[in-house]
Amino acid sequence: MKRPAEAALEATLRDLSRLAPTTAPRLALRRNGVRRSRRGRLVWLLALGAVLAALAVGAAYSVGLGGVGLIAAGILFAALVVLAMSRFGVYGETARPPSLFSFLLVAAWISLVFEAIVIITEPADAPHLVGIAVAFSVVVVVGLLIAAISWSRVRSLWHGCLFGRWDLS
Amino acid sequence: MDMDRIDSRIERALAANARAEKIFVGLALTIVAFGVIAMVLAYRNVHPLVAAATALLQALLWYPVAGIRQLRRENSSLQAVRVLVASVPPDRAIDEITKLLALVRGETPAPPVSRRQRLAG
């Protein structure tokens, strides 16, 4: 799925390569695959940290360890995980994370916000534990399902919504 | 080379980007509005923790801001193409547009193609 600017530049390159055929246009048109790595690594780490934090907060509250401080503990846990992973290079050298992880990041943060609101606004003995566990699981599982089944479709819909119909031929 | 065709192509790409920019601005305004509403609700209910949680909501602003920055980068690249095509020899223009393409894709620019590679290609 190409952005209009990328498609326009590629088409112009093709036009120019007809005028200068010795310039090896394939070299220019092919993606060289070396992307800026900082953002990719950051999203990787944030995604993994947030998922683990959401899991920790949800699990702890479900077994009765609820409290306002739990959110801070969850975030701290996420930060420690991120720190440890970056220290030992667990995340590998992948420059750009797959879309699945970007989506997982959003799903995990939705879970965290939901859990935070419930924990803060409800008394500790409220009969919401099952609801929290179910909602938490639903968010993550539905997120994963969407990511696995139709994430590319969602992306193409959003792309169409952003740029409208464009034809640069 | 048909300059009108290139101009019209770039105009269409710029128009698509302008549309996307409007949507991103709308998205950013919506996020800000939701943040303000959440803050007002937290104030009325005297709930400082919920008020602090709006910071998380405002963090969503990163997406439209990054999108707008990317669109601006693309727009300047597209506008530079017209000048390049009109004023620079084709082989040199190809090198420069390749760099712009790498910028738009978020890649590090490819190393310059040597004369030997060009002849071999």
Interface residues (C-beta under 8 A of the other chain):
Chain A: R3 P4 A5 E6 A7 A8 L9 E10 A11 T12 L13 D15 L16 S17 R18 L19 A20 T22 T23 A24 P25 R26 L27 A28 R31 N32 G33 V34 R35 R36 V68 W109 V113 A116 I117 I120 T121 C161 L162 F163 G164 W166 D167 L168
Chain B: M1 D2 R5 I6 R9 I10 R12 A13 A15 A16 N17 R19 A20 I23 F24 H47 L49 V50 A53 L56 E74 N75 S77 L78 V81 V85 P89 P90 D91 A93 I94 D95 I97 T98 L100 L101 A102 V104 R105 G106 E107 T108 A110 V113 Q117 R118 L119 A120 G121
